[in-house]
């Protein structure tokens, strides 16, 4: 429950402090006095969006501080623990500053984001005002009310469905992008495969060209080489005038005189060494020219291979080493393309698996909604009877929308919404003959307010949100219907805290904490004043609501009768 509210520099609320002690709070005041500022402050403390226009003229910032008793609200405690904001205390303090420069939100002494505050606020208070009544005309909101009535069983499955559908749509988007990328690269991939085939066929090797050129040079001059080398070899080792024979003769002569001088002996040894080298050279020359084969076919192959290498180098404008590296790059590109194809297959598999899971989940959720709808209809009709709409009939229409691009179920494709396959619309027939129409067809604003109150009432019985705030729920209502609305608010306050701004004396006379809001001018400055009324002041305020400034004894008596009818119910206050 809301324990207290501090408002500083919010519109005309310069410095307002309010403490709340009970489960039923009534706020009254003249039209235009600023009652809605109280509701706005509560909404802002719970995360509602705003702008700096709400800051009091002449001030740089506005601050709202709200304290709540969270008691046994385990869901809220779990949320707070998730943000490391729960310290074991049952009092939650929220402070929000809206500034022209930098705004901030503090929860239990910790700085939090507005998004986090919004999640906390949605589990603290349910605001009900003219905006909510108008939103009831938007059928897209109806499923939200039905699911809330369904309680945790539906809401837990719904959260799973929402999460899975969000993931499913991400997979679809990723798949679409990959397929587009794959399609875009298809032509490029074909060209790359052609180049890979061409380069692989060329079978280039680093250093091959140099080796081939050397062999070609040798074979293309084979006859000349053989003739020349053979002549050289013969001059070294054959005939009477060969180098080897001459050296042998010289060595023999020196041998005869080598004992006479060490220098001669040394020269002889040098000639012997040279003779060995020349014999080896002669033998190597014979082996070399003997190995040369005049092979026209091999020569033709070399010519063709060198021509092939030359053409491919010219075509790609790259050296052999560069072409070998380029081939590796092309193959890496193909691997990348193949990875895209593999990724497409993998994501498609995940999508199909998740689609099957979602199909099962949305069918189960839809079944639960149909079951809950019957009880929801019954309870709403009962509440409408209590709210002086005795003949009203209310039905929940749940349906699916066929969509060729939707989720396939039993041979049909249905539009997949963010929370399942169901669309929902509340239909009503206020009076017989019962011709059911959308809520927007209700001509009376009072009837629409009562429908919303009935919905809030039946949801409040299953919901764990501790505070319900009603801003002029009595719009378009009076007389006996006003009494019925008052009774309903009183019933809700037995298990939820109810804060209600009202113009109806029937509601103002409830056994509640009663605050009056006034707009005062002091020292040429307009300010908001909020005052808690004692019983005497309450009587006079309700009398004003009945007859304006012309308060008579009859009016006072009427007020006391209105308040007296609740005496038997007042033991809890």
C-alpha angles and dihedrals in degrees: 000000000000109000102178148351131208118190123187126181096344106147105303093344100104099169118349126166122185130179120199121203106168144056094244120056123180122193121191138166144134119303108276094018091123103258092143090060087071091054091044090053091052091048092049091050087056096051108273115158119249143155136235092265088088091065113108113261111268095019129105098214146010125219131200122187121186129179123201135189104224098183112165097354095133095173091056092045089052091053091048091048089051089059093040090245101121115092098173094268120124093218118085118198120198123187121184125183120194109198137179087230111026129357125202142185124211122190118186089341095310127111111239137175124258088244091057090047089052091055091048092045094052088061094047106050142012111212118210118187142128090293091057091047090053090046087059086070088063105084091203087076095053097081089055090059093046093050091048090053089050089064131207096334092062096033094052093050089044091056090052090048092048091050093046094046091049089051090044091054091049089053091049091051092047090048091050092051093048093048090050090048091047091049091047091052095044095092091042090048091054091052092047091050089052091052091046090052091048094049094043089051089051087056093200120196128195110255093011095115093055091049092049093048091051092050092046091051089052098046095042088058097037100123094048091046094049092049094047097044092045090054091048092048091050092050089054100046114010134072135020092290100047120134092241093052091047091051092048090053092049093048091050091053094047090048089064093057102030093100090064096061138019089214090058089048090051092050090050090052091050090053090050090053091049090049090056091050092048092049089051091048090049091050092047091049091052091048092047098051089039089059094052109102121191098228116170092184093054090046090051090050091052092050092050094045093049089048090051091050091047093051095048091048090051093046095052095030089227137117121246092260090050091048091051090052091045090054089054090051091050091051090050089053090052090050088052091050090048090050089055090052090048090047090051090052092047094048091045088054092049090047092051092048093048091045090056090049092048091047090057093044098048092048090052091046091048091051091051091049092052090050094048093045093068093055091043090054092049095050095044091052090050091051092047089054088054088050093057096264092114096160098042120124121199129193135179113222112203117184144155128234118225114230125173089215094046136096115304113231121171093337097315129096118226130190110259111222122194090265105034140297098298130105118189138198131180113225126192140189108194094190140013137301083062108229104163117221137168117279089251088071091066105109096196119078087201091059091049090051090052092049089052091047090050090051092047090048097052091043092048089061092061101027124091097210102124101208131051117189119196120194108197096330085167093069109144092003131113145144118022091354088058089056090052091051090049090052091051093050089049091052092050091050090062090075104014134041109252123201112188134183107201146171093192119099089206089064096036090056092060115119092265144125101272123209126182122206120212135180110222133183117216125171090350090305124118114220140172118243123193119191131183110225128223119216094271092049090046091055091053094045093051089046088055089051090054102044108007116225093341097086114172136178088259090056091050090049090050091051092050090051090051091050093041094061088069096051093099089053095045101083093102094057 
